[in-house]
Amino acid sequence: MVDAPETARPKRADARRNEQAVLDAAAALFVSGGVDVPVRDIATKAGVGMGTVYRHFPTRADLVVAVYRHQVESCAEAGPALLADASSPKAALAEWVDLFVGFLVTKHGLASALRSDEGSAALHTYFLDRLLPVCADLLAAAANAGEVDPDVSAYELMRGIGNLCIGADTDPRYDARRLVRLLLAGLAPTGAS
């Protein structure tokens, strides 16, 4: 008799809550202290023991990748919700860009934490596959409303924002969010005042 393959059991509700708490705590601490923040600090902020952190994320690379994926998903899911709730498509775009900038700040140090070119390339592909369509939808809605230049592509905008965020974590005099706001102001359609 052949044994049936084992299927993974779904996580208990408390385990899912703990995992979520660890991801949220790690993301917040990565912003202020980088990806090398001590695991004990993450556990304390999450309100769990260090064993819980390691049970969900056996290595720092596992935790960093999970935070990265969690933030990509949060950013991707936020786009349609913002578009439905904002006062205008351009306002939704601006709010989404602010979330995107926050995400970019937390991903500094990702490559060194992973130490794997293959892993980094796969994550970058995942990032583009999930976020480019969301940005494109927001841009299209704003362009259809006459609020932004229709010739701007999602890739150009995301690449420009990414470039403006470089160095924001190492120079306290540099305000990437301010420069990104200027970039967004420059998206106005030609001839708009």
PyMOL commands that set and color helices and strands:
alter all, ss='L'
color gray80, all
select helices_A, chain A and resi 13-33+39-46+50-56+60-85+89-106+110-114+117-144+154-165+176-185
alter helices_A, ss='H'
color red, helices_A
deselect
rebuild
show_as cartoon
